[in-house]
């Protein structure tokens, strides 16, 4: 890719990963991603964030189209994760910067990752600023968004926030800005990114949004480390982060299941019918066709989570266990739920699922529903009533 000037003398100099399909166990569904780095040309020349080690040549080509890399004075590491710092050893050898600015935790993380205590580290903390000449850079630590070392860099003269992994999306694209792609696609990707990466840290997002408001930064562009740069839809993405991090459920439910001979699938559909009859919006996912990361954006704002599996080897099927484990790690809050499944002779799976949901802080509102072998019409009516019961709970908990 060629560099792109995003502000006067500030350039995107990252790389596009067209082929990436798995990101933290999160399926990119043929979308790929970008690794965004930013070069600021001033009296001191600064490079913000990097790319993975296997993309360093693309970064260097982009830099050389803008400047001789050896002229770079400062490296600023907002986030140590290897997709943003993996190129650092090679870049350090070429650039030989005066200083490497990072948070206190990031310094230790960089040493732990790259085993170089001799680099010219300069530790900065929340409220610290450095001068580039005409510009200043102010830092805000954003611990656990989504690593302990993370921080923001703000350039007030350009009203530019370089936001590390916050406000990102995974999208391999020739475009660099939010207003250059379809808005609904962009916000779907931003929601998916939030649900699969940022969701566990939602309480910290709430505090961070409040902190940014307190410091009074005048921002007209947000440049994340993945995806497109926000220049026209800042109020919308900030509002969405406020909404997603609040985790206020809507009148929605998600049913996900795996099935062996379709009996559990028939149960899932009847349960969904029961919830829909109560006025609840329902999404149903077969885990044979839906990746766990495709399900999470729907769980994010749903009130109810209903999970099903037949009993196999005295337990649930592996895809269901995978989904539950993934969901638990992302810590969605304020959910109600229930479990169901068919069985041939032992029938342990629904109880196990219910217990797992409880361990994920899901409030169980119905006893596990089990049906033997192939459900009859009467059985499916019972499934629909099971769904209706859950639907009534959703309606009762989520006011109009």
C-alpha positions as CSV (number, residue, x, y, z in Angstrom):
1,X,0.0,0.0,0.0
2,X,1.0,3.6,-0.5
3,X,1.1,6.1,2.3
4,X,-2.0,8.3,2.8
5,X,-1.9,11.8,4.2
6,X,-4.6,11.9,6.9
7,X,-3.8,15.4,8.2
8,X,-1.2,17.9,7.1
9,X,2.2,16.1,7.4
10,X,0.6,13.1,9.2
11,X,0.5,9.9,7.2
12,X,-1.0,6.4,7.4
13,X,2.0,4.1,6.8
14,X,0.6,0.7,7.8
15,X,-0.1,-2.5,5.9
16,X,-3.2,-4.4,4.8
17,X,-3.5,-8.1,5.6
18,X,-5.9,-9.3,2.9
19,X,-5.5,-13.0,3.9
20,X,-6.0,-13.0,7.6
21,X,-9.0,-15.2,8.6
22,X,-8.5,-15.8,12.4
23,X,-7.8,-13.1,14.9
24,X,-7.8,-14.0,18.6
25,X,-10.1,-16.9,17.8
26,X,-12.3,-14.5,16.0
27,X,-13.3,-15.3,12.4
28,X,-12.8,-12.5,10.0
29,X,-15.2,-14.1,7.4
30,X,-13.1,-13.2,4.4
31,X,-12.7,-9.5,5.5
32,X,-9.0,-9.5,6.6
33,X,-7.6,-6.6,8.6
34,X,-5.2,-3.7,8.5
35,X,-2.3,-2.9,10.8
36,X,-2.3,0.9,11.1
37,X,0.9,2.9,11.8
38,X,1.1,6.7,11.7
39,X,4.0,9.0,10.8
40,X,4.1,12.6,12.0
41,X,6.6,14.9,10.2
42,X,7.6,17.8,12.4
43,X,10.8,19.2,13.9
44,X,11.0,15.8,15.5
45,X,9.6,13.0,13.3
46,X,7.6,10.4,15.2
47,X,6.2,7.0,14.2
48,X,3.2,5.7,16.1
49,X,2.7,2.0,16.4
50,X,4.0,-0.7,14.0
51,X,2.9,-3.9,12.2
52,X,3.5,-7.6,12.7
53,X,7.0,-8.9,12.0
54,X,5.9,-10.5,8.8
55,X,4.6,-7.2,7.5
56,X,7.7,-5.1,8.2
57,X,8.7,-4.9,4.5
58,X,5.4,-3.3,3.7
59,X,5.8,-0.8,6.5
60,X,9.3,0.1,5.3
61,X,8.1,0.6,1.7
62,X,5.4,2.9,2.9
63,X,7.8,4.8,5.1
64,X,10.4,5.2,2.3
65,X,7.7,6.7,0.0
66,X,7.3,9.4,2.7
67,X,10.7,9.8,4.3
68,X,14.1,8.2,4.9
69,X,13.3,5.9,7.9
70,X,16.7,6.8,9.4
71,X,15.3,10.4,9.9
72,X,12.7,9.1,12.4
73,X,13.5,10.5,15.8
74,X,10.8,8.9,18.0
75,X,8.9,5.7,18.2
76,X,5.7,5.7,20.2
77,X,4.4,2.3,21.2
78,X,0.8,2.5,22.3
79,X,0.3,-1.2,22.5
80,X,2.8,-4.1,22.8
81,X,0.7,-6.9,21.3
82,X,2.8,-8.4,18.4
83,X,0.5,-7.3,15.7
84,X,1.5,-3.8,16.6
85,X,5.1,-4.2,17.8
86,X,6.3,-7.4,16.0
87,X,8.3,-5.2,13.5
88,X,10.0,-3.3,16.3
89,X,13.4,-5.2,16.4
90,X,14.0,-4.6,12.7
91,X,12.7,-1.1,12.8
92,X,15.0,-0.3,15.8
93,X,18.0,-1.6,13.9
94,X,17.2,0.6,10.8
95,X,15.8,3.8,12.5
96,X,18.0,3.9,15.6
97,X,15.6,6.4,17.3
98,X,16.5,8.8,20.0
99,X,13.7,7.6,22.2
100,X,11.0,4.9,22.4
101,X,8.0,6.3,24.3
102,X,5.7,3.8,26.0
103,X,3.7,3.3,29.2
104,X,5.4,1.9,32.4
105,X,3.8,-1.5,31.9
106,X,4.7,-1.4,28.2
107,X,8.4,-1.0,28.9
108,X,8.4,-4.2,30.9
109,X,6.3,-6.0,28.3
110,X,8.6,-4.9,25.5
111,X,11.6,-6.2,27.4
112,X,9.7,-9.5,28.1
113,X,8.8,-9.8,24.4
114,X,12.0,-8.7,22.7
115,X,14.7,-9.1,25.5
116,X,16.3,-5.8,24.8
117,X,17.0,-3.7,27.9
118,X,19.3,-1.4,26.0
119,X,16.7,0.3,23.8
120,X,16.2,4.1,24.6
121,X,12.9,3.7,26.5
122,X,11.2,6.8,27.7
123,X,8.3,6.0,30.1
124,X,5.2,8.2,29.9
125,X,2.0,8.1,32.0
126,X,-1.4,9.7,31.9
127,X,-1.2,13.5,31.5
128,X,2.4,13.5,30.2
129,X,3.2,15.3,27.0
130,X,6.1,15.6,24.6
131,X,6.9,18.2,22.0
132,X,7.5,17.4,18.3
133,X,8.0,21.0,17.5
134,X,4.8,22.6,16.3
135,X,2.9,19.7,17.8
136,X,2.6,18.1,21.2
137,X,1.6,14.6,22.0
138,X,-0.4,13.9,25.2
139,X,-0.7,10.4,26.6
140,X,-3.6,8.7,28.4
141,X,-3.1,5.2,29.8
142,X,-5.9,2.8,28.9
143,X,-5.0,-0.2,31.0
144,X,-6.8,-3.4,29.9
145,X,-8.2,-1.9,26.7
146,X,-7.4,-4.4,25.9
147,X,-3.9,-5.2,27.3
148,X,-2.4,-3.7,30.5
149,X,0.2,-1.7,28.6
150,X,-2.3,0.1,26.3
151,X,-2.4,3.9,25.9
152,X,-3.8,6.7,23.7
153,X,-1.8,9.4,22.0
154,X,-3.5,12.7,21.4
155,X,-2.2,15.5,19.1
156,X,-4.2,18.6,20.1
157,X,-3.0,20.8,17.3
158,X,-4.5,18.4,14.8
159,X,-7.4,17.3,17.0
160,X,-6.2,13.7,16.3
161,X,-6.6,10.8,18.7
162,X,-4.4,7.8,17.9
163,X,-6.5,5.2,19.8
164,X,-4.6,1.9,19.7
165,X,-7.1,-1.0,19.5
166,X,-10.1,1.0,20.6
167,X,-12.6,2.0,17.9
168,X,-11.1,-0.5,15.5
169,X,-12.7,-2.8,13.0
170,X,-11.2,-5.8,11.0
171,X,-11.5,-4.8,7.4
172,X,-8.9,-5.3,4.7
173,X,-9.6,-2.4,2.3
174,X,-8.0,0.0,-0.1
175,X,-10.0,2.8,1.6
176,X,-8.6,4.5,4.7
177,X,-11.6,6.6,6.0
178,X,-15.0,5.8,7.5
179,X,-16.9,7.8,4.9
180,X,-15.4,5.8,2.0
181,X,-17.3,2.5,2.7
182,X,-20.9,1.5,3.4
183,X,-22.0,2.9,6.8
184,X,-24.0,-0.2,7.8
185,X,-21.1,-2.5,7.0
186,X,-18.7,-0.3,8.9
187,X,-20.8,-0.3,12.1
188,X,-21.5,-4.0,11.8
189,X,-17.8,-4.6,11.7
190,X,-17.2,-2.2,14.6
191,X,-19.9,-4.0,16.6
192,X,-18.3,-7.4,15.9
193,X,-14.9,-6.1,16.9
194,X,-16.3,-4.7,20.2
195,X,-18.2,-7.9,21.0
196,X,-15.3,-10.2,20.3
197,X,-12.4,-8.1,21.7
198,X,-13.5,-5.1,23.9
199,X,-16.6,-6.5,25.6
200,X,-15.0,-8.0,28.7
201,X,-13.6,-4.5,29.5
202,X,-16.9,-2.6,29.2
203,X,-16.7,-1.1,32.7
204,X,-13.3,0.3,31.8
205,X,-14.7,1.7,28.5
206,X,-17.3,3.6,30.5
207,X,-14.6,5.1,32.7
208,X,-12.5,5.9,29.7
209,X,-15.3,7.7,27.9
210,X,-15.9,9.7,31.0
211,X,-12.2,10.5,31.4
212,X,-11.9,11.7,27.8
213,X,-14.8,14.0,28.5
214,X,-13.2,15.3,31.7
215,X,-9.9,16.1,30.0
216,X,-11.8,18.1,27.4
217,X,-9.9,16.9,24.3
218,X,-11.3,18.4,21.1
219,X,-11.2,15.5,18.7
220,X,-12.2,15.5,15.1
221,X,-10.4,12.4,14.0
222,X,-9.9,9.0,15.6
223,X,-7.1,6.8,14.1
224,X,-7.3,3.3,15.4
225,X,-4.7,0.5,14.9
226,X,-7.1,-1.6,12.9
227,X,-9.5,-0.7,10.1
228,X,-10.7,2.6,8.9
229,X,-10.0,6.1,10.4
230,X,-13.0,7.9,11.8
231,X,-13.2,11.5,10.4
232,X,-17.0,12.0,9.7
233,X,-18.8,9.7,12.1
234,X,-17.1,10.4,15.4
235,X,-20.3,11.2,17.3
236,X,-21.9,7.9,16.1
237,X,-19.0,5.6,17.0
238,X,-18.5,7.3,20.4
239,X,-22.3,6.9,21.0
240,X,-22.0,3.2,20.0
241,X,-19.2,2.6,22.4
242,X,-21.2,4.2,25.2
243,X,-24.2,2.0,24.2
244,X,-22.2,-1.2,23.9
245,X,-20.2,-0.7,27.1
246,X,-23.4,0.0,29.1
247,X,-24.6,-3.5,28.1
248,X,-28.3,-2.5,28.4
249,X,-30.2,-5.5,27.0
250,X,-33.0,-5.2,24.5
251,X,-36.0,-7.3,23.8
252,X,-33.9,-9.8,22.0
253,X,-32.9,-13.5,22.5
254,X,-30.2,-15.7,21.0
255,X,-30.7,-19.4,20.6
256,X,-27.6,-21.4,19.7
257,X,-27.3,-25.1,19.5
258,X,-25.5,-28.1,17.9
259,X,-27.5,-31.2,16.8
260,X,-26.8,-34.7,15.8
261,X,-29.9,-36.1,14.1
262,X,-31.9,-32.9,14.0
263,X,-34.0,-33.5,17.2
264,X,-32.2,-30.7,19.1
265,X,-32.5,-28.5,16.1
266,X,-36.3,-29.0,16.0
267,X,-36.4,-28.1,19.7
268,X,-34.4,-24.9,19.0
269,X,-36.9,-23.8,16.4
270,X,-39.9,-24.5,18.5
271,X,-38.3,-22.6,21.5
272,X,-37.6,-19.7,19.2
273,X,-41.2,-19.7,18.0
274,X,-42.4,-19.5,21.6
275,X,-40.2,-16.4,22.3
276,X,-41.3,-14.8,19.1
277,X,-44.9,-15.3,20.0
278,X,-44.3,-13.2,23.1
279,X,-42.9,-10.3,21.0
280,X,-39.2,-11.0,21.4
281,X,-36.8,-10.6,18.5
282,X,-34.9,-13.9,18.1
283,X,-31.7,-15.0,16.3
284,X,-31.1,-18.8,15.9
285,X,-27.7,-20.2,15.2
286,X,-26.6,-23.7,14.3
287,X,-23.0,-23.9,15.5
288,X,-22.3,-26.2,12.6
289,X,-22.7,-23.2,10.3
290,X,-22.1,-20.2,12.6
291,X,-18.6,-19.5,14.1
292,X,-18.7,-18.5,17.7
293,X,-17.5,-15.0,16.9
294,X,-20.5,-14.5,14.5
295,X,-22.8,-15.2,17.4
296,X,-21.3,-12.8,20.0
297,X,-22.5,-9.5,18.4
298,X,-26.0,-10.7,18.8
299,X,-25.5,-11.9,22.3
300,X,-24.1,-8.4,23.2
301,X,-27.4,-6.6,23.3
302,X,-29.7,-9.6,23.9
303,X,-31.5,-10.2,27.2
304,X,-31.8,-14.0,26.8
305,X,-29.3,-16.7,25.9
306,X,-30.7,-20.2,25.3
307,X,-28.3,-23.0,24.5
308,X,-28.9,-26.6,23.4
309,X,-27.1,-29.8,22.6
310,X,-27.9,-33.5,22.5
311,X,-26.1,-35.7,24.9
312,X,-23.1,-37.3,23.4
313,X,-20.6,-39.4,25.5
314,X,-22.4,-38.3,28.6
315,X,-21.9,-34.6,27.8
316,X,-22.6,-31.8,25.3
317,X,-21.2,-31.7,21.8
318,X,-17.9,-30.0,21.3
319,X,-19.1,-27.1,19.3
320,X,-21.5,-26.2,22.1
321,X,-18.8,-26.4,24.7
322,X,-16.6,-24.2,22.5
323,X,-19.3,-21.5,22.2
324,X,-20.0,-21.5,25.9
325,X,-16.3,-21.2,26.8
326,X,-15.8,-18.4,24.3
327,X,-18.9,-16.5,25.6
328,X,-17.9,-16.9,29.2
329,X,-14.5,-15.4,28.5
330,X,-16.1,-12.3,27.0
331,X,-18.2,-11.8,30.1
332,X,-21.5,-10.5,28.7
333,X,-23.5,-9.0,31.6
334,X,-27.1,-9.0,32.7
335,X,-28.3,-12.1,30.8
336,X,-31.0,-14.6,31.5
337,X,-31.0,-18.0,30.0
338,X,-31.9,-21.7,29.9
339,X,-30.7,-25.0,28.4
340,X,-32.3,-27.7,26.3
341,X,-31.4,-30.8,24.4
342,X,-32.5,-34.3,23.2
343,X,-31.0,-37.6,24.4
344,X,-31.1,-41.3,23.7
345,X,-30.4,-42.9,27.1
346,X,-28.5,-40.7,29.6
347,X,-29.4,-37.1,28.9
348,X,-26.8,-35.2,30.9
349,X,-26.1,-32.3,28.4
350,X,-28.9,-29.9,29.3
351,X,-28.0,-29.9,33.0
352,X,-24.3,-29.4,32.2
353,X,-25.2,-26.5,29.9
354,X,-27.3,-24.9,32.5
355,X,-24.5,-25.1,35.1
356,X,-22.1,-23.7,32.6
357,X,-24.4,-20.8,31.9
358,X,-24.6,-20.1,35.6
359,X,-20.8,-20.1,35.9
360,X,-20.9,-17.4,33.1
361,X,-23.2,-15.3,35.3
362,X,-26.3,-16.0,33.3
363,X,-29.4,-16.1,35.4
364,X,-31.3,-19.4,34.8
365,X,-35.0,-18.7,34.4
366,X,-36.2,-22.2,33.4
367,X,-35.2,-25.8,34.4
368,X,-33.3,-27.6,31.7
369,X,-35.6,-29.1,29.0
370,X,-34.8,-32.7,27.9
371,X,-36.6,-34.7,25.3
372,X,-35.9,-38.3,24.5
373,X,-35.1,-39.3,20.9
374,X,-37.4,-37.7,18.3
375,X,-39.8,-35.0,19.5
376,X,-43.5,-35.5,18.9
377,X,-45.9,-32.7,18.2
378,X,-46.8,-32.6,21.9
379,X,-43.1,-32.4,22.7
380,X,-42.6,-29.5,20.3
381,X,-45.6,-27.7,21.9
382,X,-43.8,-28.1,25.2
383,X,-40.7,-26.6,23.6
384,X,-42.8,-23.6,22.4
385,X,-44.2,-23.1,25.9
386,X,-40.6,-23.3,27.3
387,X,-39.7,-20.5,24.8
388,X,-42.8,-18.5,25.8
389,X,-41.8,-18.7,29.4
390,X,-38.4,-17.3,28.6
391,X,-40.0,-14.7,26.3
392,X,-42.3,-13.5,29.1
393,X,-39.2,-13.0,31.3
394,X,-37.5,-10.9,28.6
395,X,-40.6,-8.7,28.2
396,X,-40.9,-8.3,32.0
397,X,-37.2,-7.2,32.4
398,X,-36.9,-5.0,29.4
399,X,-39.4,-2.1,29.4
400,X,-40.7,-0.5,26.2
